Amino acid sequence: MAAQPAQRLLAVVTLVVIVTVAAAAIVAFGALSNSRNVQSFGTVKTVNVGVYWDNDCTNATSTVNWGTLEPGAAKNFTIYVKNEGSVAVVLSMSTENWNPASASSYITLSWNRESHALSHGSVVQAVLTLSVSSEISGITNFSFDIIITGTEST
């Protein structure tokens, strides 16, 4: 039975050695840790167009008052579109929110810059043309939104 205490002692010593070696390994790996800061920079692509009354782009356009138009008439407004994003764009224009909705059947808006490519920072003069059909009737007042869009050119 004297062998049992010796075996227990050997088991305890072995366990202590294993725990000590494991703790030393954890400390050693932790002590060998290192970190680096890596700088990062770049450019985020943005698509943004501004609409202005003047070529210097200091007077932003928020409304267009077409005034009174006769059936069969057309009226022009000159605006300036600036590419305020960081990539070249292709311009397009659309309308929405017609009031009354039937006005869109008799009144059309066009412009001379559809599909025009506009590089970053560039400004282009655009002419909006509102045309009223000679067949219009029952509409005395109207409103609608003009949407000018710049889509990244590929």
RALIN-V21534 format. One record per pair of residues at least 6 apart in sequence whose C-alpha atoms are under 7 Angstrom apart, sorted by the first residue. I is the first residue (numbers start at 1). J is the second residue. Records with the same first field share a line. If there is no record, write none. Layout:
# RALIN-V21534
I=J / J
This chain:
# RALIN-V21534
45=86 / 87
46=85 / 86 / 87
47=85 / 86 / 87 / 150 / 151 / 152
48=83 / 84 / 85 / 150
49=81 / 82 / 83 / 84 / 85 / 150
50=81 / 82 / 83 / 84
51=60 / 61 / 79 / 80 / 81 / 82
52=59 / 60 / 61 / 79 / 80 / 81
53=59 / 60 / 61 / 79 / 80
54=79 / 80
55=80
71=132 / 133 / 134 / 136
72=132 / 133 / 134
73=131 / 132
74=129 / 130 / 131 / 132
75=129 / 130 / 131
76=127 / 128 / 129 / 130
77=127 / 128 / 129
78=125 / 126 / 127 / 128
79=125 / 126 / 127
80=123 / 124 / 125 / 126
81=123 / 124 / 125 / 126
82=121 / 122 / 123 / 124
83=118 / 119 / 120 / 121 / 122 / 123
84=120 / 121
85=120
86=120
87=119 / 120 / 152
88=118 / 119 / 120 / 152 / 153
89=117 / 118 / 119 / 150 / 151 / 152 / 153
90=115 / 116 / 117 / 118 / 150 / 151 / 152 / 153
91=113 / 114 / 115 / 116 / 117 / 149 / 150 / 151
92=114 / 115 / 148 / 149 / 150
93=114 / 147 / 148 / 149
94=146 / 147 / 148
95=144 / 145 / 146 / 147
96=144 / 145 / 146
97=144 / 145
98=104 / 143 / 144
99=142 / 143 / 144
100=142
103=139 / 142
106=132 / 133 / 136
107=130 / 131 / 132 / 133
108=130 / 131 / 132
109=128 / 129 / 130 / 131
110=128 / 129 / 130
111=126 / 127 / 128 / 129
112=126 / 127
113=126
